């Protein structure tokens, strides 16, 4: 069929030009040489500059350039008419001057970021209103009316109705048939492009195209699918891109609005990005020569058409919907592991951003919600190992900064204007410090600039995208850039982040794949920054404690190497400690909280790393007591007794040797060593103190051993622990209270214990005397025994005598012995009534099978006799006389312990005191007879003192006794 004449319809005819010679004056500036260099790189890589011409092509249907010279021209211009007759392949390899659509006559947008017009902001940023001129001054972009500069793009000459009908007919035939040859495909595409130019004034065309958009999308999809993915031998792809662009300029978007259009967008993007590299394409042509096209020239023009197609989508994009869609399509390719794919995607996005910045006219609502992700991705590409990628990304970042400023000025309300002014002032100051090349070659400087303009959600996007960059193991420089960006953004954004747990989760997951020491240090420092800010401390600690214990080497390294400023160390360690302390308030019959085990292991790692040494010394009392309490809670438990979160150990086997107790013991040991308590540690080692602490029955013995060691070797620390324990003794569950009480009681030996108010010492011990738990009674008596050494405290302790006397009847031997020891100290101060009551109770213990109780009760009885006043002796006469026989039996006891006690002068004195007390008493005849026999046996005892006392006793019996035998003479 005859090929229609399209007049001046195609605004992208220049995309098929072989050689591009750009003539656009640039504003002089400090950054101009670098930026123009980057611009030339873009053109050189993705246009057909200096490519030798190919063979003679077939006829073409388009005439005229899509962008007319400002001087104007007629559609029937002889030059354009001559160009209209050129075939497409000839135009691909011809020499013609082209004006790139993303370049204005003033190319200063990619040249300069000088800040020469913001002196007022320097002086008083709060006194100015933000205007577009401020933004252009900051970014160096001209405030040209881009809409006006492109207005002539749509001013096309009319096409006759006959030609319109022929175009519609030819296109309709394709809908009803198939396209076989390349010629037919190109004919269809060029007809569609020509028809699109009649849309502004032809209602028939408008109706036809709108009613057949689904058919057009289907045909374009089919054409792209038929193109080979690994070679480029035809210009069909290029014509598809040009056709879509031409329709886009007429507000007919074939790539947005429905699922099939989105699929088409994805397909055409993949078809151009995944092509082999140019070198491979050239080699392929040498192996399989097509004879029709110059492959290198065809590729460059095809890619140029693709870039211009993308730009056509954002010329009118007031809500940034199209930019959002383009970015979603290009996102995976910007992160491709293949260099040539990444370079193509970056170059395309750089041109899109440049075009968008030229035509930016924003209106609310804005639907581009991925600014943080976009900024981070482009910033990572600025540090790409491929120089061309880095330079393309740098040019794109420059334009993105302008877009960001305009975007923020649009969405900020008046209340936030001061914040925006401050952000722009900061941006200005930073840009004044760096040259353009410095700015784009240093990722952390990019982070500094953009941080001021990103909100909390965008900051989260930025951080997550940066963390994704850590997975790029093929390009270590990307990991390096990610580390720089991350630490800089977190340091500058301070407390404006959201979703910190998600960030921590990704960081912990990425640690295992980061091999570069510098990057690992930056990532751990990022965690340190988060954890040192009070707003995030509990969040970060809580997340880190939700990992399997014992921690793997990566998490252990994180805990050990936290870099925190000195003022924050105590806060962090205290919050970690509080996580453990809160678990000690839970009922003991329930499963142990997993957080308790994890926090204990974390404390161990912190102590080993010793980065928080100052805080460890400062919090030593709290740390020591909390760990001892954790030991008490952990005795006898395995990990099956811990409430482990479901799924935490999926795919992992828990060793039977891993128990909550082993974590608590190792943390306590490391605490003593890191706080220079070496002597206390050695005492525990030599006396099997750790074994005692681990025992269910002997745990308090281990606690007492450690307390005494601390009191002996480090009196100052012991005092600090004692003062700490005062408010803690009545907190927590029973195990918490018992361990605290056990340590506290031993510290009462300290001289400073007398300074404690009685409410915290005597009164508390009195409460324990009435406690239902015998251990508390024992600890109370032990504490009273220490305090009774202080004379000024004895009066308060005397008030507890009734309670102490009641404890003489306890079945627990330790309690009875401690009670007797305390009474021995107080016997001299007792009144007659108390002495009488005590002696009655003691008399019942004379026959106690427990040897120590038997012995000490008699010792206390003797002390009681001695302390009775002369005027009160008659009142206790019967008790004393009744005790004579048990005392004599006791003195002859065959029990080894008691027999050994016979040799004790104290026991001999006890018998003597009893006899001396009864010298004026009249013994009953039967009692005298019994005494006579027993005393006679003692005359032959090897102990001389007993023989003397026995002789004195016999003499007394003879004097007062009634039995005849009792009057026998006593051997000398």
Secondary structure, DSSP 8 states (H G I E B T S, - for coil): ------TT--TTGGGG-SB----------TTHHHHHHHHHHHHHHHS-TT----S--------S-SS--TT---TT-HHHHHHHTS-HHHHHTSB-----TT--S-GGGGT-----S-HHHHHHGGG----HHHHHHHHT-----HHHHTGGGG------HHHHHHHHHHHHHHHHS---SHHHHHHHHHHHHHHHTTTTT-HHHHHHHHHTHHHHHHHHHHHHHHS-SS----SHHHHHHHHHHHHHHTT--SSSSSHHHHHHHHHHHHHHHTS--HHHHHHHHHHS--SS--HHHHHHHHHHHHHHHHHHHHTT-TT-HHHHHHHHHHHHHHT-SSHHHHHHHHHHHHHHHHHHHHS----SS-----HHHHHHHHHHHHT-SSHHHHHHHHHHHHHHHHHHHHHHHHH--GGGHHHHHHHHHHHHHHHHHS-HHHHHH-HHHHHHHHHTT--HHHHHHHHHHHHHGGG--S-HHHHHHHHHHHHHHHHHHTT----HHHHHHHHHHHGGG---HHHHHHHHHHHHHHHHSHHHHHHHHHHHTTS-SS--HHHHHHHHT----HHHHHHHHHHHHHHHHHHTTS-TTS-EEHHHHHHHHHHHHHHHHTTTHHHHHHTHHHHHHHHHHHHHHHTT--GGGEE--TTTTTT----TT--HHHHHHHHHHHHHHHTT-HHHHHHHHHTTHHHHHH-TTTHHHHHHHHHHHHHHH-HHHHHHHHHHHHHHTTSSSHHHHHHHHHHHHHHTTSGGGGGS-GGGTHHHHHHHHT-SSHHHHHHHHHHHHHHTTSHHHHHHHHTTHHHHHHGGG-S-HHHHHHHHHHHHHHGGG--HHHHHHHHHHHHHHTT-SSHHHHHHHHHHHHHHHHHS-GGGGGGGHHHHHHHHHHHHHHHT---HHHHHHHTSHHHHHHHHHHHHHTTTS---HHHHHHHHHHHHHHTT-S-HHHHHHHHHHHHHHHHH--SGGGGS----
